[in-house]
Amino acid sequence: MTTNYDWATSVLWEAGLPTNAGNIDNVARWMAAENPPSNWWRGSSWNPLNVNASGSGSDSFASLTQSAFRTAQILRQPNMHGIYQALATNQSIDLFSAAVVASPWASSHYGGNPLAIASIPQPGAYEAPGSNIPPAPPPPLPTAPTEEQMMTGSYAPNGAYTVSAAQAGTNHLLVFTLEPGQPWSVIDVTDAIQAAHPGQVYLVQP
């Protein structure tokens, strides 16, 4: 079974964003702003958020899996930074709605109303016909250190990776916490973080 909430979860996971209940609910409301919940998959186009990457009208995809991947790619574009950050920092529906309205996602900017998405009632779960999205895999286990990625630590129950030191190239997405009281050193993760402190949680993205 693939519901609108399954697809919302898949988009978040593909984008490297938290798949918590708040984010999933926010994306489901956003989908309801783009298509009726009872036809959230947009018929044979399988395009729940009306992605228009081609510039010639809403795109069509072969499956919901494909559209989730492409939608996640677009969310990571620099011009969608406001939406991405609202989801990365688990913002409320009001702030998420304002970020979407202010973004270039829709040329109409949803009528310019910052609460356009927040005002939509939380939709029910509707199953799309004949298309299944496989569940997101668990976080990968640590691999042997490479030139671009070195870390020591362990996974927390929520999937976050706790490390005492890390280095990463720009192609890595890491969520990590330095362990208080454990050996640790200066962090160099791209150009964004040159030093880190025990107990702090860092989200690092390309």
N, C-alpha and C positions, 0 to 999 in steps of 0.2 A: 504494500500500500504506500502511496506517495501523496501526502496532503500538502496544503499550502505551508503548514508549519515545518514539514520535513524539508521542503525546498528552501525556506528561509534559513533553516539550520545549515543546509548544504552551502548556501552562498556565504554565510558567515565563516564557515570552516575553510572554504576554498580561499577566502580573503585573509585568513590568519587572524580573524576577529573572535572575541569571546562568544561562545555559543550558550549564553545564559538565557534565562526565561525573559528577562527584560528586553534584550536585544532581539530575540526571536519574535516577541510580541510586536516590537516596533517595526520590524521588517514586514511582518504579516499585515499590519495596518497600512504600511506604505504600499504593499501589493494591492490592498483593497482600494487605494486611491487611484491605482492605474487600471485595474480590471475588476469586474464584479466578483466577489468571493466564490460564487457558484461556478464561475468560469475563469478562475484565477490563472490557469495555464494558457489562456488566450487561444483556445481552440487548437488548430493544427500548427500554429506558429511556435508553441511552447515557449512563450516569451512573457513571463509573469510581470516584469517591471518595464515592459515596452522599451527594451534596449534598442537604440538607434545608432549603432556604431558605424553603419554604412553611410549615414546621412541621407538616405533615401526612403525614410519611413521606418516603422518598426521592423526589426529583423525577424527572420524565421530560423528556428533551430531544429535539428533532427531529434532532439530529446530534451527532457528537463535537466538531465545531467550536463549536457553541453551548454545549455543556457545558464545554469548556475555557475559553471566555470567562467564563462564569458562575462557574466554580470559581476562576478568577483574581481575579474581583471580590471573592469572599468572603475569599480569602487576604489581601486588602488592607484588610479591616475591622479596626478597632482591637482587637477581642477575639481576633483571630488574629495579633496582633503577634509573639508568641513563635515561631510557625511561620515567619512572613515573615522575621523577623530571622535565624533559623537558616539559611534559604536565602540571604538577602542577604549573609551573611558566610561562606558556604561551610562550614558546620559538618559535623563527622563524623556518620556514621549514628547513633552513640550519642546525641549531643547533639540531633540532629534528632528522633530517636525520642522522647526525653524531652520535647521541646517540643510535639510532637503529642499525646502522652499527657496532658500538663498542660493542654492547650488545651480549649475547649468543643466541639471538632469532633465527638467521639463522647460521648454521655451516659454510656457505660460506662467511658470513659477507658481503654479497652483493658485492663481488669482492674486498672488502677493500676500496671502494670509499666512503668517507664521504658524498658525495653529491648524492649518488645513488638514494635515494628517492626524494631528492629535484629536481633532474633533470627530474622526471616524470611529464608530464603535468597534471594539475588538471583534474581528470576524470569527465565525465558527471554523471548525476543521472540515475541509472539503477534499475528497479524494479525486485525483486526476485519473481519467480512464487510461488504462493500458500502458502506464509508464512508471517504472519504479526507480527510485534513487537508492543506491546501496548506502547503508549507514556509514558515517564517517569513521575511518579507522582510528584506533587509539594512538596517542602520541608515540613516535618512534623511540626505541631504546637508544641509549648513547652508543655511538659508533667509535671506532678507533680514531684518535686525533689525526687531523689532516693539517695541511699548511694553513687552511682558512679557518678551521674551527678546532679549538681546544678547550675542554672544560672538565671539571671534576665536580661531583655532587650526586644528587638523587632526585627522582621524580616525587612530587607531592601527590596526594590522592586526587587533586583537581587537575592534574596534568602539567602543572607548572614545574619547571626544572630549577632546582636550587643548586647554585654553583658557588665555589670559592674563588674561582678565577675563570675568565673566559676571554677569548679573542675570536673575532668573526669577520669574514669578508662581507661585502655589501649584498651578497645573495642570500644571507641567512636571516630568518626571523626568529628571535629568541625572547622568551619571557623568563626572567630569572630573578632570584632573590639571593643576596649574599647572606651567608649564615653568620649570625653574631657569635663571636667567640671562636670561630674557626679560622684557620690560616687563609688569608686572602691578600690580594695585591691590587695595584692600580689596573683598572679595566681600560681596554682600548677596543671599542666596538665601533667600527667605521669612524667618522669624525664627530659623532653625536655625543659620545660619552668618553671622557678622558679619565675620569675618576669616579669611583662609586663607594658607597658606604654600607656597612652591615645593616641588615634589616630593611633596606629599601628594595622595592620591586621595580624592575626596569622592563619596559617593552621596547625592543629595538627592532626597527624595520629598515629595509633598504631605502 
